[in-house]
Structures are given as structure tokens and as C-alpha cells.
Amino acid sequence: MPFISELIKRRWIFIGFALGAVLLSIPIPEGLTPIGMRALTLVIVSFLFFITEPIPLPGIALFIAVFEVLLGLAKPTAVAQSFMSDSIFFIMGSLMIAAALVKQNLDKRIALAIVRVTGPKIQWVILGLVTVSALLSSFIGEHTVAAMMLPVGVALIHFSSRDGRQVRNLSIAILLSIAYGAMVAGIGTPSGGTRNAIMLEYWKELYGIEMTYFSWIIHAYPIIFLEIPCIAFVLYRTFKPEIKDLSRAIAGLRKSVRESGQMTKEDWLTVAIFMLTVLMWMTISDTIGLGITALMGVLLFLVAGLVRWEDLNNSVNWGIILVYGGAISLGVVMKRTGVAEWISLSFLRWMEPIGIHEGLPLLAAISLMTLFLAAFVSSGATVGLLGPITLNIASLSGTSLIAAGFVTVISSSFSFLTPVASPACNIIYGSGYLKRSNFLKAGWKLLLVSFISILLMSLSYWRLLKL
């Protein structure tokens, strides 16, 4: 019956509300206030909804806003303000800029530029794809780069062989190099991902820590340089390509680009405005805010006629802005009601018997906790839920708040095992060339390497920066 099937489909909504009712009726745990218990209930139910997605993610954000007010956790005006901060402007502006770049259809030119530098040898092409995907995504976000670079990878595959079954490993290596390169580098700059904007907001709102665009790059970018060669090496060794030389593919690509003509004035102007926006992020954003700076870049694209509002309206996922507004709002409530501190103290009590209570061991535990959650939930939602907790753990233990924040953000980007939690992997997986098992086959190796990279950063580079 349609009614019964619809109830089954929506079962997690009923389970979530039933769980919430049970939590609100049980005795309040020691150390938690009544308002804190209501906030903890909202956090647990929201977490369940983020994992199961019984309704679209923007709907979960609306659920958070409504119940923050109904449960007496915040006034309506305060909830509205938490949904529209400078960080949300930053996310919105970055998505608009990415849409303007995609509109110029530079994919084949990017592919040709890559192979001109790398040459035809497949191991160097894979390294080139990882590098370019990483460099681009560190500024404009992984989902945009995945959308831009997917046609690049498909073009190289098609020009290599007309029968995809004959180049199965080649296809996997090329497409995963794009997905993984884009995924890990989104932490390189504040504009590289919504998770970064969320952490910036938590540092500022909860602890009064101001992190500039350039300072973020100084702290986070070196780990990208560690990841790039590791990804290329693991993919090449795991999926040994059937073709070692792509000269044939390069010839076909060069012919296709020649037929499409030279770069136009609009293409060059697009690149110039984007570079100017990045420069403004590095120089004046600490004065006027990252969000306003991003909106200035959007205005330049509109004024120059390079993009129409209709293009932005159709290309930008407005719902995702609402999702991250909800995540930030929930994080602020967790801090203000004492939930973050209660969870943090509980975590430290559990970890202390095995010697994990501060410094590097604690950062390793935070990383593992984040890696686990990021395998099931998107990176932005992971940082939104865990950020207030991991920062509070660091504050209570005397561990660097900056280091704990970066460990949380960076670890959330290592979703190698499945295509679910990473937008880049999701887009590439949607091409139909990959199986879920392909991610697992290479992903566990990269997960181990990446975890070690975080520990090395904590032991060496960040100590030099006195974190």
C-alpha cells in the first residue's frame, strides 16, 4: 500500500522524534543543565537525521532553526543572525564565483595544459591531474573542481581508447586522481570549502580567534604538498594502467582544442577577476571580512557581463547554504548551553585512563574521531557537529585551539573510503566509470598515509609555528 510504503520511507523521522521524546524524559546527566539537556537532545536527533537523511539536508537545517526556538535554546532573532554570518556570505560568494568559472567551459584547455607540462607518460599525467585538481580546489572548492575536471578525465579516457573495457584501470586511476586531488586540497585556503568557513566562524564566535586568509594558507597548505605525491603513487601502484603512454590521446585532445579556437577576451577576463578576488582575500579580507570580499568578486563578474544572475540562480545550490547555516547555528548553541563542554569533559574522562588527555595523543584521537564521522556525514556537517566539541576538548586540556581546529578540518577532508561523504567523490562516482569497491581498494592506504601526515604536521611544522 502507498501509505505504508511512505511511512516506511519516512521511518527515521518517527524514530528521531521518538528518540528525542525519550531523551527529554530521562533524568538529566550529572554536570548538564536542563537547557543543556534540551540542546543535547537536538544535537543527537540532528546527527541522526544528517546520517539517515529522511528529508533533504536543507530541511534538516530548517528543523534545527525551528527547534532551537521551540526548545527555548535561543530567541528567533539570534537564530536568524546565526544563519547569516560573514562565513555564510563567504560560502555563498564562493559558490557564485565557482559557477561563473564553470560557465566559461575551460575543461579541454585545462587538460591540454596539463599534458603539455607532464608529457605523455601515464604516471606523470596522473600526478599532473592530482596536482591541478588540488591547486584549483584549494581556492574554489572540491565540488566545482570535480565538475570542471570530470570532462577533462573523460576526454583523456575517450581519446586513449574507444572501448572503455580495455582501459578499465586507466579510467579508474585518472578519475580517482581528480576526485582525491580535489578532495584533500579543499582545506588549503578558507575559500576551498565550507568546512573551513565553519571553523573560522567557531574560532571567532566562540573563542575570539581571528584567522586571516593568508595565515590559514601558511598553516594548512603544506599538508597538500605531502598528499599530492602520495595520492599519485598509490593510485598508479594500485590500479596499474593498461596504457603507459597517452600520445594518442594528447593528439586527439590537441586537435579538439584547435577546432574550438583561441581563448576569448571573456575567458581572460574571467581568470583575471578570479585572481583579483584571491588577491583581495589575501590582503583586505581581514579588514572587511571574507564574505564581503567574496561578494565583491561576484559583483565584478556581474558588472563585466561574464555571468548573468539567472546563471548564478540556476547553478548555485542555495540549499547547501542553508545547511551550513544550520550547522553553525547548532554549534553556537552547543557552546552557549554547555553541551560542548559536557561532551568534552566526558571524552577526556574516557581517554585519560589510556594516557590520552593532551598534546599529540589528544590530537590523534580527535583526528580518528573526525575520520570516522566523515566516512558517513559530509565534511561540512562533520566540522559543524564536531567543531565546538574538539575545540572545547583542546581548551580544557591546554592543547592548542588552532591545532585542534586544523586537525578537525583536515581530517574531515580524508573521505577516501566511500563516495558518499565527499562532494568531489560523489560527482566522479556519478560518471558511471567507478564502483564503490574502487574507492575502498585505494582509500584505506591513503587514509593511513594521511593520518600519519597529520601527526607529522603536528609534531614538526605546527610546532615551528608555535601552535
Secondary structure, DSSP 8 states (H G I E B T S, - for coil): -HHHHHHHHTHHHHHHHHHHHHHHHS---TT--HHHHHHHHHHHHHHHHHHH-SS-HHHHHHHHHHHHHHTTSS-HHHHHHHHS-HHHHHHHHHHHHHHHHHTT--HHHHHHHHHHHH-SBHHHHHHHHHHHHHHHHHHH-HHHHHHHHHHHHHHHHHHH-S-GGGGHHHHHHHHHHHHHHHHHHTTSSGGG-HHHHHHHHHHHHHH-----HHHHHHHHHHHHHHHHHHHHHHHHHHS--S-SB-HHHHHHHHHHHHHH-S--HHHHHHHHHHHHHHHHHHHTHHHH-HHHHHHHHHHHHHHTTSS-HHHHHHHS-HHHHHHHHHHHHHHHHHHHTTHHHHHHHHHHHHHGGGT-SSHHHHHHHHHHHHHHHHTTS-HHHHHHHHHHHHHHHHHHHT--HHHHHHHHHHHHT---S-SSS-HHHHHHHTTSS--HHHHHHHHHHHHHHHHHHHHHHHHTHHHHTT-
